[in-house]
Amino acid sequence: MAADSLLALAEQGDVQAQLRRGMDCDKAGRYDEAARWYRQAAEQGDARAQNNLGVLYKDGQGVGQDYAEAARWFALSAGQGNTLAQSNLGWLYQNGLGVEQDFAEAERLYRLAAAKGHAAAQNNLGTMFLHGMGLPCDTDSACYWFDLAAQQGLPVARQNVARLRNKE
């Protein structure tokens, strides 16, 4: 689709065009513009735009860094089953950023995303088991989750598996 016709559709309120414009601007490092397009699509209920806007707030790109606002957008997206948003919101709960720290909620969200194969959520569950963050300290369970994430090629998960195996 030509950039001009995509822009015209986005300006007319087409959610998919707004999302695409946001993604194009995000990729090009034009975060202010990305935030504007994501917000328009997010306010119309697009789960991907809601997650992407949450990421901008989490990272402070194109908008002021605001973990509470990130959590709000992630929660809207996660409520629609968006796996990335479930993992992102879990990370906020795990670290107590923008929300009160809640390991049980972090675990719940990570498990939702991990069940759909999200490698970062699987790795984060492994970390929670390894360090006893709201879960029993259990290296076998940690290794299980790290292994799943490593099988998908997540570098940090591969490192975590190697470290655990070297300790055995």
C-alpha positions as CSV (number, residue, x, y, z in Angstrom):
1,M,0.0,0.0,0.0
2,A,1.4,3.4,-0.9
3,A,2.3,5.6,2.0
4,D,-0.1,8.4,0.8
5,S,-3.1,6.1,0.7
6,L,-2.1,4.6,4.1
7,L,-1.9,8.0,5.6
8,A,-5.3,9.0,4.1
9,L,-6.9,5.9,5.6
10,A,-5.3,6.5,8.9
11,E,-6.5,10.1,9.0
12,Q,-10.0,8.8,8.2
13,G,-9.9,6.7,11.3
14,D,-9.0,3.3,9.8
15,V,-7.7,1.4,12.8
16,Q,-5.4,-1.0,10.9
17,A,-3.9,1.9,8.9
18,Q,-3.3,3.8,12.2
19,L,-1.6,0.8,13.7
20,R,0.5,0.4,10.6
21,R,1.5,4.1,10.6
22,G,2.4,3.8,14.2
23,M,4.5,0.8,13.5
24,D,6.3,2.5,10.6
25,C,7.0,5.5,12.7
26,D,8.1,3.4,15.6
27,K,10.5,1.5,13.4
28,A,11.9,4.7,12.0
29,G,12.5,6.1,15.5
30,R,9.8,8.8,15.1
31,Y,8.4,8.0,18.5
32,D,6.2,11.1,19.0
33,E,4.4,10.3,15.7
34,A,4.2,6.6,16.6
35,A,2.6,7.5,19.9
36,R,0.0,9.6,18.2
37,W,-1.0,6.9,15.7
38,Y,-0.9,4.1,18.3
39,R,-3.1,6.2,20.7
40,Q,-5.7,6.7,18.0
41,A,-5.9,3.0,17.2
42,A,-5.6,2.1,20.9
43,E,-8.5,4.3,21.8
44,Q,-10.6,2.4,19.3
45,G,-9.7,-0.8,21.1
46,D,-6.9,-2.3,19.0
47,A,-5.0,-4.6,21.3
48,R,-1.7,-4.4,19.4
49,A,-1.8,-0.6,19.4
50,Q,-2.6,-0.6,23.1
51,N,0.4,-2.9,23.8
52,N,2.7,-0.8,21.6
53,L,1.6,2.4,23.2
54,G,2.3,0.8,26.6
55,V,5.8,0.0,25.5
56,L,6.4,3.6,24.5
57,Y,5.2,4.7,28.0
58,K,7.4,2.0,29.7
59,D,10.4,3.1,27.8
60,G,9.7,6.8,27.7
61,Q,9.9,7.1,23.9
62,G,7.8,9.8,22.3
63,V,6.0,10.3,25.6
64,G,7.2,10.8,29.1
65,Q,8.1,7.6,30.9
66,D,5.1,6.7,32.9
67,Y,4.8,3.1,34.3
68,A,1.3,3.6,35.6
69,E,0.1,4.7,32.1
70,A,2.1,1.7,30.6
71,A,0.3,-0.6,33.0
72,R,-3.1,0.8,32.0
73,W,-2.5,0.2,28.3
74,F,-1.0,-3.2,28.8
75,A,-4.0,-4.2,31.0
76,L,-6.4,-3.2,28.3
77,S,-4.5,-5.2,25.7
78,A,-3.9,-8.2,28.0
79,G,-7.6,-8.3,28.7
80,Q,-8.1,-9.0,25.0
81,G,-5.6,-11.9,25.2
82,N,-2.6,-10.1,23.7
83,T,0.4,-12.3,24.7
84,L,3.0,-9.5,24.5
85,A,0.9,-7.3,26.8
86,Q,0.4,-10.1,29.3
87,S,4.1,-10.6,29.5
88,N,4.8,-6.8,29.6
89,L,2.2,-6.3,32.4
90,G,3.6,-9.3,34.3
91,W,7.0,-7.6,34.2
92,L,5.6,-4.4,35.7
93,Y,4.0,-6.5,38.5
94,Q,7.1,-8.5,39.1
95,N,9.1,-5.3,39.5
96,G,6.5,-3.1,41.1
97,L,6.6,-0.4,38.4
98,G,3.5,1.6,37.9
99,V,1.6,-1.0,40.0
100,E,2.0,-2.4,43.4
101,Q,4.5,-5.3,43.3
102,D,2.5,-8.5,43.1
103,F,4.4,-11.7,42.4
104,A,1.1,-13.8,42.2
105,E,-0.2,-11.5,39.5
106,A,3.1,-11.5,37.6
107,E,3.1,-15.3,37.7
108,R,-0.5,-15.4,36.5
109,L,0.2,-13.1,33.6
110,Y,3.4,-14.9,32.7
111,R,1.7,-18.3,32.7
112,L,-1.0,-17.0,30.3
113,A,1.7,-15.7,27.9
114,A,4.0,-18.7,28.4
115,A,1.1,-21.1,27.6
116,K,1.0,-19.4,24.2
117,G,4.7,-19.9,23.7
118,H,6.0,-16.4,24.6
119,A,9.7,-17.0,25.3
120,A,10.3,-13.9,27.5
121,A,7.4,-14.9,29.8
122,Q,8.8,-18.4,30.0
123,N,12.2,-17.0,30.9
124,N,10.7,-14.7,33.5
125,L,8.8,-17.6,35.1
126,G,12.1,-19.4,35.3
127,T,13.6,-16.4,37.0
128,M,10.8,-16.3,39.5
129,F,11.3,-19.9,40.4
130,L,15.1,-19.5,40.5
131,H,14.9,-16.7,43.0
132,G,11.8,-17.7,44.9
133,M,9.9,-14.6,43.9
134,G,6.4,-15.5,45.2
135,L,7.1,-19.1,44.2
136,P,9.1,-21.8,46.0
137,C,12.8,-21.6,45.1
138,D,13.0,-24.5,42.6
139,T,15.9,-24.9,40.2
140,D,14.2,-27.8,38.4
141,S,11.1,-25.7,37.6
142,A,13.4,-22.7,36.7
143,C,15.4,-24.9,34.3
144,Y,12.1,-26.2,32.7
145,W,11.0,-22.7,31.9
146,F,14.5,-21.5,30.8
147,D,14.7,-24.6,28.5
148,L,11.4,-23.8,26.9
149,A,12.5,-20.2,26.2
150,A,15.9,-21.3,25.1
151,Q,14.4,-23.7,22.6
152,Q,12.9,-20.7,20.9
153,G,16.3,-19.0,20.7
154,L,16.0,-16.5,23.5
155,P,19.7,-15.6,24.2
156,V,19.2,-14.8,27.9
157,A,17.4,-18.1,28.4
158,R,20.2,-20.0,26.9
159,Q,22.6,-18.2,29.3
160,N,20.3,-19.1,32.2
161,V,20.3,-22.8,31.2
162,A,24.0,-22.8,30.9
163,R,24.5,-21.2,34.3
164,L,22.2,-23.7,36.0
165,R,23.8,-26.7,34.3
166,N,27.2,-25.5,35.3
167,K,26.1,-25.4,38.9
168,E,25.0,-29.0,38.9
